[in-house]
Amino acid sequence: MNDTTTLQPITLHGSNISYFTGKMENYLRVRGIPYELHSMQLPSKRKALEKAVGLWQIPALRLGDGRWMTDFT
């Protein structure tokens, strides 16, 4: 099992009214993974996410080392 106390902070980009963002928040909480939620409701933030990830999809995670993760299944 991983030691979550040494993980770098994760930024969760999503919406507090999104079912899928809520599911991701719950997963992070249950696993004890520290994170910070950034709301993606402003158009300027949407454009920044599209540039970083390549598409508009929430939730998206930005890991402490700068990598992005999203699920588009």
Helices and strands as residue ranges (DSSP letters): G 4-6, E 10-14, H 19-31, E 35-39, H 43-53, E 60-62, E 68-70
